[in-house]
Amino acid sequence: MIKSKYQSVLDLGEKLNIQNGDVKEENGQLKVWGTAKTPYDKNLLWDEIKKIGGENPTDIMADIQVADSSVFARHTVKSGETLGKIAKQYYKDSGKYNAIYEANKGKLKSADLIHPGDELVIPNL
């Protein structure tokens, strides 16, 4: 019952390729754990949990570790993206594009010139 309630969280965990993950139902509570690649992926899982169970759900316990906390995320540029759009996706603020540019100065010639396929570091703010 509870597992089906949180199925979208489990599906997202698979999509994000959560490592060493497992799920158990015990005494009316769903227990999930695993390791996300980055803090951003961990946040995505928590956002999905809160969307279903509210700000402080009592019917799920999640222990999500992070494999690489040296960056907030890693991003592969898609056609049509700008640093502003990417900043909006990760930070909810397109004005923070310069932080992404600064973190990738060695790869990028300018904040206005990115290409599909570029691998960018999204820094912790």
N, C-alpha and C positions, 0 to 999 in steps of 0.2 A: 504493500500500500504506500508506504513512505517512499520507497525506492521509485515507484512510478511518479510520485509527486515531483521528485527531483531529477527525473530522467533527462531533462534538458541540461542539467549540470553535468551529469555523467557523459552525455553526448559531447558537450563542449570539452570535457577533459580528454576524450578520445581525439577530437579534432585538434586540440592543442598538443597532443602527444605527451601527456603527463606520464612521467616515468615512475616506476615502482609504486604504481597506484593500486589501491584496493578499496572495496566497498563492503561494509557489513551492516546488517540490520540487527539491532540489539535493544530489547526492552522499549520498543516504540521509537527508537532513535536511529537515524542513519549515520553511520560513521564512515567518512571518506578520508583518504590520505594519498599523498603522492608528492612528486617534485615537478614543479613548473620550470620552464626554461628561464624565464625572466620575471621580475616583479610585475610587469604589465600583464603577462599571462595569468599570474596569481590573482591580480585585481579583477580580470575578466571573470574568473571563476567565482570570486566573492560577490561581484555585482550580480551574477546570475543567481547565486544562492539567496541574496537579499531581495531580488526581484520576486522570488517565489515565497520565501519564508519571512520576509520583513527584515527590519534592521537588526533585530536580535533573535533569530530563530532558535527555538529550543528543541526542535525535532531533528536537527542535523548538527553533527560535530565534524568540522573539517580541519585537518592538519596538513596544510599545503606548504611545502618547503620551496626554496628557490635555488636552482642550480647556479645561476650567474647573476649576482646582485651588483656587479661592477657597472652594469648598464641598466637602464629602465626597460629597453627593448632593442630588438634588431629589426630592421625594416628593409624589404626589397622594394625599390621604387617601381611603381606601375605607370603605364602610359597615362598622361594627363595630370599626374600629381605634381604638386609644388611643395616646397618646404613648409609653406603656410598651411596647406591642407593636411600634411603629415603632422605638423605641430597640433593642429586642431584635433586630429584623431587621438593622439597620445596624451596631450595636455589639456584638451578642451579649450585651447587658446592659440589661435593662429599667429598671434604676435610673438610667440616664443620660438618662432622658426630659427632665430639667430642662435639659440642654444644648440640646435641640431647642426647648423652650419659650423659653428665653432668646434663641435665634437668631431666633425668630419672634414676639417680643413685640408688634411693631407690628401683626401680623395676628390674634393670638390674645388674647382677653380673660383666659383662664385656662388652666392646664395641663390642666384637666379638661374643657374645652369645645372640641372640634374637630369639624369637619363634613366629610362626604364632599365631595370636590371642592376642599377647601382645598389650596393649593400651599405646601408647606413646604420650607424650607432645612434640610438635615441638615449641621450644621457639622463641620469638621475638629476632631478632639480631639487 
